[in-house]
């Protein structure tokens, strides 16, 4: 693939792809930007701790009391944990954004648990959201409007990926890959939900959450970096040839 590049009045190469001097450092900057977007380790703790506390309290109290009593204790413990995380972030003058988002998600999960009268209902919203993400991502790839490419353009201010066949293919494949990630999460948790295994649901949510997200982010960024380097190299070859 040849990417045509022209010279400006100053003799500099111009075109859709940045030069090496304009290219972001291939190290931590892009990864840090995306990792901040998904919440990072702090987001994993803020969002993952309340569900674990919920399951632990439900199992502990449920061993000695009725299911309704265990559920009430689990809800109270999870809410206290979520509020405690928000207070901790504020006291340490850290951004409470992830903690507040986790608290909002916790409130929705509790509504589902209370409505069903079962601890496993706590995980239903997450299953629905993961399934919805899987469908939307797959649909965007099928329509030729891969959402991962759109997100890349918004994050890094580069819309030119649509004009490059290599990047379009990459973002279609990356979007389908992310769709598979969410589909795996939804299907695995749906199975555990049907089997009424809230303890394994919490473990599965944690295991298939941030570790899998970190792996998907790393693979996506590696693919983008490789494709953009190829595009930049092809552009220079077309210009000098």
N, C-alpha and C positions, 0 to 999 in steps of 0.2 A: 504494500500500500504506500503510495506516495502522497505526502502532505505538502502542498505547495507553500512556500514561504517567500516573501518578497523583501526587498530592501527599502528602507525609508530614505528620506533625503540625507540623513546623516550616515548612511551606509550600514545601519544596524539591521539585523534580521528581524522581521516582524511576521506575525501570523497567529494562528489559533493556539499554538503551544508556547509556553514560557521557555526562555533560555535557561541555561544552568544557573545563571546568577539570579534569575527570577524564581526558580523552583524552590519550594520550601525545603528546608533541611530534611533529609530522608530519615531522620531519627525520631525524636520524641514528639515533635509538634503536632503532626496529624493524629498520631495515636492518642496524645493527651486530649486533643480537641474532641475526638469521638468518645473517648472514655469518660470525659466530663459530661458529654451529652447523655450517656446511658447511666451515669450516676457514680461510677467508680466503686471502689471498695466501701466507701462510706455509704453509698446507696444500697449496696448489698447488705450491710449491717442494719441500716435503718429500715429497709423493707423486709429483710428476712428474719430478724429477731422476733418480732411480735407473733408471726405464725408458729414459730418453734415453741415459744412460751405458751401459746394457746393450746397446742397439741400436748405438751408436757403436763400442763395443769389439768386438761381434760382427762388424760390417762391416769394421773395420780389421784385426783378426786374421784374419778369414775370407778376406781378399784374399791372404794369404801362407801360410795353414795349413789343415789339414783342418777340416771342419765341427765335429767333436767338440772339437777344440782351441779353436776360436773360441768355441763355446758355453761351455766351461769358463772361458775368460778373461772372457767377458761376465758370467758369474755372479759370479766373484770380484770384478770391478770394481763391479758393481751392489751387492753385499753390502757392500763397503768403503765405497761412497758412502752407503748407508743408515745404516750404523753411524757414519760420520763426521758425518752430520746430527744423529743423536741426541746424540753427544758435544758437538757445537757448541751445540745447544739447552741442554744441561745446563751447559756452561761459561758461557754467557751468561745463565744463570738464567731461561731462557724455558721455557714449558711444553713438554715433549717429547711431548705427547699425539698430535699429528698425525704426528710423526716415528715414534713407536712403532707407530701404526696403519699407517703406510706400510711400516714394516719387517715387520709381520705379513703385510700384503698381498704384499710382496716375497717372503717365504718361500713363500707359497702359489704365486705365479707361477713361482718357481724350480722347485718340485716338478713343476708341469705341464711346464715346459721340459725338465727332466731326464727325465721320463717319456716325453715324445714324441721326445726327442733332437733337437728342432728349436727354433730361436730363436722362431719364431712361437707355439709353445706357451706362451710366457711371457705372452701376452695372452689366452689362453682364459678364465681365471677372470673377468677383467673383462667379457668378452663375455657369459658366463653370468649374471653379476650384473646387468648392464644389462638383459638380456632378462627376467630374473625381476622386476626392478623395474617394467618396462613392463607386464607381465601383471598383477601385483598391483595397481598403481595403476589400471589400466583396470577390473579386476574390482571394486575398491572403489567406483569411480564408478558402474558399472552397478548395483551393489547399493544405491545411495543412501547409502553410507557413505564419502564421499570422504576419502582419507587426508590430503590437504592441509588440509581443514577440521579434522580431528582434531589434526593437528600445530599448527595455528593456536591451537586451544583450549588445548593443553598449553603452548605457548610463552608465550602472553599471558594465560592464566588466564580465558579467555572461552569458555564452553560454550553461550552463548545463540544462537550462529549457526544452530543447528539449527531455531530457531523463526522464523527470518526467511527468506522465500522467495527474496529477492534474494541473500542470502549463500549459501544452499544452492546456487542455480544457479551462482553464481560459483565456489564450491569444487568443484563437479562439473566445470565447464569447466577450472578450473585443474589439477585432478587429471588430467583427460584430456590437458591440455597437457604436463604433466610426463611422462605415459606416452609421449607422442610423442617427447619429448626422449630418453628412455632407449631407445625403439625405434630412433630414428635412430642413436644411438651404437652399439647392438648390431648393427644391419644393416650399417652402414658398415664397422665393424671385422670383421664376419663375412666380408664381401666381400674385404677386404684379406687376411684370414687364408687364405681359399681360394686367393687368388692368390699366397700365400707372399711377402708384402711386409712384412717386419718393420719396415723403416725407416718406411714410410708408416703402419704400425700405430701406432708410437710418436707420430708427428706427428698422426695422426688422434685418438688418445687425448687428446693435449694440447689440440688445437684444439676438440674436441667435449666437453672436460671443463669446466674452470673458466670459460672465456669463455661457453659456452652456459649453464652453471649460473648465472652472474652475471646474464645476460639474463633467464633464467626467474625468478629471485628478484626482480629489479626489476619485471617485469611482474606477478608475483603480488602483491607488496606494493602496487603502484599500484592494482590492481583492488580489493584489500581496503580500502585507504584510501578509495577513491571510494565503495564500497558502504556502508561504515560511516558515512561522512559523510551519504550519502543517508538512511540509516536514522535517524540522529540528527536530521536536518532534518525528516523525515516525522513523527517522534515529537513534535517541538516544535509542528509545525503541527496535529497531532491534538489536542494538549493545549490550545493557545491557541484553536483553533477551537471 
